[in-house]
Amino acid sequence: MSVETTRSSWIAPTEAAIRALRDVESTTIQADGDSIREIHVLTRSTRSPKQIVRDVQTVLLTRFNRSIDYRVVSVAYLTPEVRPPAPVPAADAGPAPPPQRAPLPGPVPVAPRPVETEAPVQERIRFGSVNLFVSGPRTQAQVELRWRGLPRMGSASGWSTRAEAHRLVAQATLAAVQEFLADEVPLAVQDVQFLRLGRRRVVVVSLSLLVDRQEKVLVGTCAVEQDMHQAAVCATLAALNRVVGGLRRKELTEYILRPTSAQ
């Protein structure tokens, strides 16, 4: 009874605060003692999971002084409710409406074209983040990608040179893409070059793909806006876009269990 009382004293109001967030239908917190291990959220929203997870992190930090990793939050989407159409009143339900005046002649209005809204499910693999960790003469690149709202991480390590850093970012991108695929794909980074195109700087990534014992070269480009490493990730994805669409993908789960450091 003491364990349940301790659990209810903070989990119940925390779940209530999350349920009060925009578009949240229901939530459940799984805890290990006084630490939050998992948070499951149900929603009918068309917003991205990243936005909903940020709302959860904000309310926990501001109201309960609890900081959580975004990976402990899983978001599941429910089918939107379909409301029945309003009933049409019978012809004899009331007095007939007054006659309407005929409109004056004028230009025939043209119905506006329907605006295409972005689907909540993204078919293309999207950029998440990129980080470089330098330890003496060695550097490790970590790239996070997202597909259908779920993140996957890839990494690569090598020597701490400027040219090698860009190659490591491209290699880590390939490793992250492989996490979405059901079969291992023979891909390798050939080269990463930064070129000047007019007043813009552009990164070009070339990859090698082995198909039936033959090497196929894939090339992708991306304009460098601010971050060079992010541009290298996007150029690598541009080289893979057409190839990945024809490959067998894994059935994605909401999260992957990874070992965590002891508190």
Buried (B, 14 or more C-beta within 10 A) or exposed (E): EEEEEEBEEBBEEBBEBBEEBEBBEEBEBEBEEEEBEBBBBBBEBEBBBBEBBEBBBEBBEEEEEBEBEEBBBBBEBEEEEEEEEEEEEEEEEEEEEEEEEEEEEEEEEEEEEEEEEEEEEEEEBBBBBBEBEEEEEEBBBBBBBBBBBBBBBBBBBBEBEEEBBBBBBBBBBBBBBBBBEEEEBEBEBBBBEBEEEEEEBBBBBBBBBEEEEEEEEBEBBBEBEEEBBBBBBBBBBBBBEEBBEEEEBEEBEEEEEEEEEEE
